[in-house]
Amino acid sequence: MIIFPMVGMSRRFREAGYDRPKYMLPLGNYTCFDYSVMGFLKAGRQDTFTFIMRKEFDTPDFVRQRLAALGVTNARLVILDEMTAGQAETVERGLDGVTEAGPTGMTIFNIDTFRPGFTFPPKAAQGDGYLETFVGEGDNWSFVESDGSDQNRVTRTTEKEPISHFCCTGLYQFATISDFRWALDEERKNPSKNELYVAPIYNHLIKIGKDIRYTVIPKENVIFCGVPAEYEALTKDGGKEFEEKFLYLNK
């Protein structure tokens, strides 16, 4: 199952004068939503795509229209009536009534990030769950701390607290839904942040001996579009250059 949480308020875009959520914005011949989804169409062809949203801006109709245009038929839409305490709780709400993660486990990805040509790592490299990273810097990411081995095992995760140069792309995978739910329940008992992020809940799985891994991809293989400046950089020529690059990498 591949899960796209979409209940964020796009606050920075609204403050910059945009009249719709960032995933609805045009970019070349597509929308930002389209690019987030297109990167997973090949890897997730045997999976269910789950989109978690609210009703504002007629988002359910927008999502249905864009999925039809992309030829996506293996999708489920979950519509929430209220905001949540963070991305992890959004995902939990989207999993109500679901017990099986599917053939590739449970993968969470940000709707404001593009990952052209995504492929899952070999099963042996996924452990009981993994976080996808790139080598970078700054303090606005999720981070993983490595055990230093060639197995890429994670010893600790943090949110917006640099502990290494391994910055998360926003892709989080859990082998089972039950592991995710249990770890989130543990995080609620003593939250590490003022909202429920996904990355920190891995620490509870690590504490009980779960094998949590990380992968490293070239930074140029992930494109971020979460703030107005990033979106505007991609649209400087109407989005043509970006679209060509994305479609080439997404072959």
C-alpha positions as CSV (number, residue, x, y, z in Angstrom):
1,M,0.0,0.0,0.0
2,I,1.3,3.5,-0.9
3,I,-0.2,6.3,1.2
4,F,-0.4,10.0,0.3
5,P,-1.5,12.2,3.3
6,M,-3.1,15.3,1.9
7,V,-4.7,17.1,4.8
8,G,-2.1,19.9,5.3
9,M,-3.4,23.4,5.0
10,S,-0.7,24.7,2.6
11,R,-0.2,27.6,4.9
12,R,2.8,29.1,3.3
13,F,1.2,29.0,-0.1
14,R,-1.9,30.7,1.2
15,E,0.2,33.4,2.8
16,A,2.0,33.9,-0.5
17,G,-1.3,34.6,-2.2
18,Y,-2.1,31.2,-3.8
19,D,-5.8,30.4,-3.9
20,R,-5.6,26.6,-3.8
21,P,-3.7,23.8,-2.1
22,K,-0.2,23.3,-3.5
23,Y,-1.0,19.8,-4.9
24,M,-3.6,21.4,-7.2
25,L,-1.2,23.9,-8.7
26,P,-0.3,23.5,-12.4
27,L,3.2,22.5,-13.4
28,G,3.9,22.0,-17.1
29,N,1.1,19.9,-18.6
30,Y,0.2,18.3,-15.3
31,T,-0.4,19.3,-11.7
32,C,1.9,18.9,-8.7
33,F,-0.4,16.1,-7.5
34,D,0.2,14.2,-10.8
35,Y,4.0,14.2,-10.4
36,S,3.8,12.9,-6.8
37,V,1.7,10.0,-8.0
38,M,3.4,9.3,-11.3
39,G,6.7,8.5,-9.7
40,F,5.1,5.4,-8.1
41,L,3.0,4.0,-10.9
42,K,5.4,1.4,-12.0
43,A,6.6,0.3,-8.6
44,G,3.1,0.3,-7.1
45,R,1.2,-1.4,-9.9
46,Q,0.4,-4.3,-7.6
47,D,-0.4,-2.0,-4.7
48,T,-3.3,0.0,-3.5
49,F,-2.9,3.8,-3.5
50,T,-4.5,5.5,-0.6
51,F,-5.2,9.2,-0.6
52,I,-6.2,10.9,2.7
53,M,-7.8,14.3,2.4
54,R,-10.4,16.7,3.5
55,K,-13.4,18.1,1.5
56,E,-12.1,21.7,1.2
57,F,-11.5,23.0,-2.3
58,D,-13.5,20.0,-3.7
59,T,-10.4,17.9,-3.2
60,P,-12.1,14.5,-3.6
61,D,-13.4,15.4,-7.0
62,F,-10.0,16.8,-8.0
63,V,-8.3,13.6,-6.9
64,R,-10.8,11.4,-8.8
65,Q,-10.3,13.5,-12.0
66,R,-6.5,13.4,-11.8
67,L,-6.4,9.6,-11.1
68,A,-8.7,9.0,-14.0
69,A,-6.4,11.1,-16.2
70,L,-3.4,9.1,-15.0
71,G,-5.1,5.8,-15.5
72,V,-5.0,4.9,-11.8
73,T,-7.7,2.4,-10.9
74,N,-6.2,0.7,-7.8
75,A,-7.0,3.7,-5.4
76,R,-9.0,4.3,-2.3
77,L,-9.9,7.8,-1.1
78,V,-10.3,8.5,2.6
79,I,-12.1,11.8,3.5
80,L,-11.6,13.3,7.0
81,D,-13.9,15.7,8.6
82,E,-11.3,17.4,10.8
83,M,-7.6,18.2,11.1
84,T,-5.3,15.7,12.8
85,A,-2.4,16.0,15.3
86,G,0.1,15.4,12.5
87,Q,1.1,13.3,9.5
88,A,1.3,10.1,11.5
89,E,-2.2,10.5,12.9
90,T,-3.5,11.3,9.4
91,V,-2.1,8.0,8.1
92,E,-3.6,6.2,11.1
93,R,-7.0,7.6,10.3
94,G,-6.6,6.6,6.7
95,L,-6.0,3.0,7.7
96,D,-9.2,2.6,9.7
97,G,-10.6,-0.8,8.8
98,V,-7.4,-1.9,7.0
99,T,-5.3,-4.8,8.3
100,E,-3.1,-5.9,5.4
101,A,-0.3,-3.7,4.0
102,G,-0.1,-5.5,0.7
103,P,2.9,-7.0,-1.2
104,T,5.3,-4.2,-0.6
105,G,4.4,-3.3,2.9
106,M,3.1,0.1,3.9
107,T,4.8,3.1,2.2
108,I,4.1,6.8,3.1
109,F,5.1,9.6,0.8
110,N,4.6,13.4,0.9
111,I,2.2,14.8,-1.7
112,D,4.5,17.8,-2.2
113,T,7.6,15.8,-3.2
114,F,8.4,14.2,-6.5
115,R,10.3,10.9,-6.8
116,P,10.6,10.1,-10.6
117,G,11.4,6.4,-11.3
118,F,10.9,5.2,-7.8
119,T,11.8,1.5,-7.2
120,F,11.6,-0.5,-4.0
121,P,15.0,-1.7,-2.7
122,P,15.5,-5.5,-2.4
123,K,13.5,-7.1,0.4
124,A,16.7,-8.0,2.3
125,A,17.5,-4.3,2.4
126,Q,14.1,-3.3,3.8
127,G,14.3,-5.0,7.2
128,D,11.2,-4.3,9.3
129,G,10.9,-0.9,7.7
130,Y,13.1,1.7,6.1
131,L,13.5,5.4,5.5
132,E,14.7,6.8,2.2
133,T,17.4,9.4,2.5
134,F,19.8,11.6,0.6
135,V,23.1,13.2,1.8
136,G,22.4,16.8,2.7
137,E,22.4,19.5,5.4
138,G,20.0,21.9,7.1
139,D,17.6,21.4,10.0
140,N,14.2,21.1,8.2
141,W,14.4,17.4,7.5
142,S,13.8,14.1,9.3
143,F,17.2,12.5,10.0
144,V,18.5,9.0,10.6
145,E,21.5,8.0,12.6
146,S,23.4,4.9,11.2
147,D,25.1,2.1,13.0
148,G,28.0,2.6,10.5
149,S,27.7,-0.9,9.1
150,D,27.2,-1.8,5.4
151,Q,23.7,-3.0,6.3
152,N,22.5,0.6,6.7
153,R,20.8,-0.1,10.0
154,V,19.2,2.8,11.8
155,T,20.0,3.4,15.5
156,R,17.9,6.6,15.9
157,T,15.6,8.9,14.0
158,T,14.8,12.6,14.7
159,E,12.5,15.3,13.3
160,K,14.1,18.6,12.5
161,E,17.1,17.8,14.7
162,P,20.2,17.1,12.7
163,I,22.0,14.0,14.0
164,S,23.7,13.0,10.7
165,H,24.0,14.0,7.0
166,F,21.3,11.5,6.1
167,C,18.2,13.6,5.4
168,C,14.9,11.9,4.7
169,T,13.1,12.4,1.4
170,G,9.7,12.0,3.0
171,L,9.4,8.3,2.1
172,Y,8.7,6.0,5.1
173,Q,8.1,2.3,4.8
174,F,6.8,-0.2,7.4
175,A,6.7,-3.9,6.9
176,T,3.3,-4.2,8.6
177,I,0.4,-1.9,9.6
178,S,0.5,-3.4,13.1
179,D,4.0,-2.2,13.6
180,F,3.1,1.3,12.5
181,R,0.0,1.4,14.8
182,W,1.9,0.1,17.8
183,A,4.8,2.6,17.4
184,L,2.4,5.5,17.0
185,D,0.6,4.5,20.2
186,E,3.9,4.4,22.0
187,E,4.8,7.9,20.6
188,R,1.5,9.3,21.9
189,K,2.5,8.3,25.5
190,N,5.5,10.6,25.4
191,P,5.6,12.7,22.2
192,S,8.9,13.9,21.0
193,K,7.4,16.9,19.2
194,N,4.3,19.0,19.4
195,E,2.8,17.1,16.5
196,L,2.8,13.5,15.5
197,Y,5.5,13.1,12.8
198,V,6.2,9.7,11.2
199,A,10.0,9.6,11.5
200,P,10.3,9.6,15.3
201,I,7.9,6.6,15.8
202,Y,10.6,4.3,14.3
203,N,12.5,4.8,17.6
204,H,10.0,2.7,19.4
205,L,10.4,-0.1,17.0
206,I,14.2,0.1,17.3
207,K,13.9,-0.1,21.1
208,I,12.2,-3.5,20.9
209,G,14.8,-4.9,18.4
210,K,13.1,-4.3,15.1
211,D,15.5,-4.1,12.1
212,I,15.0,-0.6,10.7
213,R,17.1,0.4,7.7
214,Y,17.7,3.4,5.5
215,T,18.5,3.8,1.8
216,V,20.5,6.6,0.2
217,I,19.6,8.1,-3.2
218,P,21.3,10.9,-5.2
219,K,19.8,14.2,-4.1
220,E,19.0,15.0,-7.7
221,N,16.6,12.1,-7.8
222,V,14.1,13.8,-5.4
223,I,12.4,17.1,-6.1
224,F,10.8,19.1,-3.4
225,C,7.9,21.4,-3.9
226,G,6.7,22.1,-0.4
227,V,7.2,25.9,-0.2
228,P,6.4,28.7,-2.8
229,A,10.0,29.3,-3.6
230,E,10.5,25.7,-4.7
231,Y,7.4,25.7,-6.8
232,E,8.2,29.0,-8.4
233,A,11.7,27.7,-9.3
234,L,10.1,24.8,-11.1
235,T,7.7,27.0,-13.1
236,K,10.1,29.7,-14.2
237,D,9.7,28.5,-17.9
238,G,6.2,27.3,-17.4
239,G,7.5,24.1,-16.0
240,K,8.8,22.8,-19.4
241,E,12.3,22.0,-18.2
242,F,11.2,20.3,-15.1
243,E,8.6,18.3,-16.9
244,E,11.1,17.0,-19.5
245,K,13.5,16.1,-16.7
246,F,10.9,14.3,-14.7
247,L,9.5,12.3,-17.6
248,Y,13.0,11.3,-18.6
249,L,13.9,10.1,-15.1
250,N,10.5,8.4,-14.8
251,K,10.9,6.1,-17.8
